[in-house]
Amino acid sequence: MQLWLAAKSGGFHFDFDAGKGEWVCKGELLIEVLDRCLCDQCEKSIALKL
């Protein structure tokens, strides 16, 4: 199973790491990529808390 994210900066494909219980794309966590992409999209600082 994968989660896909499309953003201005490109596309990201996240795989679930069951051992860690986290979604990961090329060593980056989903929350980190979402934060970065939201900041880029909105052109302001945004920090997600999950």
DOMI-47186 format. One line per 2 residues: their letters; for each residue x, y, z of C-alpha. Coordinates in steps of 0.001 Angstrom, whole numbers, plus 524288, in hexadecimal, padded with zeros to 5 digits. Layout:
% residues N
A) X Y Z  ...
//
This chain:
% residues 50
MQ) 80000 80000 80000  804AB 80DC0 7FCEF
LW) 80084 81BBE 7FF4C  8032A 82534 7F43C
LA) 804A2 833DA 7F5B4  804F0 83D84 7EA63
AK) 80A80 84B14 7ECD8  810EE 85667 7E5A8
SG) 81E13 85074 7E8F4  81A96 8433D 7E316
GF) 81481 8362D 7E64A  8172B 82DEB 7F24E
HF) 81434 81F78 7F48D  813B4 81B3A 802C5
DF) 814E4 80D22 8074C  81052 80900 814B4
DA) 81B3F 8045B 81DB4  813EC 7FAFE 826A7
GK) 81F80 7F9BD 82FE3  81F8A 80860 83282
GE) 81116 80A91 8302F  81428 815E7 826E4
WV) 81290 819A7 81893  81FCA 81BDA 8121F
CK) 82461 82101 804D9  832FD 82050 801FD
GE) 83657 8213B 8106F  82D0C 82C8C 81367
LL) 820EE 82B47 81BCD  81398 82EF8 81686
IE) 811C3 839E3 82082  81ED1 8400D 81CB6
VL) 81B9D 83FF3 80E39  80DC6 844F8 810A7
DR) 81313 8504B 818C2  81CCB 853F7 80E32
CL) 81303 852BA 80310  80892 85A8F 80A3E
CD) 8124E 86579 80CD1  81617 8657C 7FE67
QC) 807F3 86537 7F9C1  8032F 86FDB 80312
EK) 80FBF 877D6 802F2  80F8D 878FB 811BC
SI) 8142C 8714E 81D84  80B25 8662E 8217C
AL) 80DA8 85B88 82B82  804E3 84F9B 82C60
KL) 802A0 8484A 838FE  7FD90 83A75 8383A
//
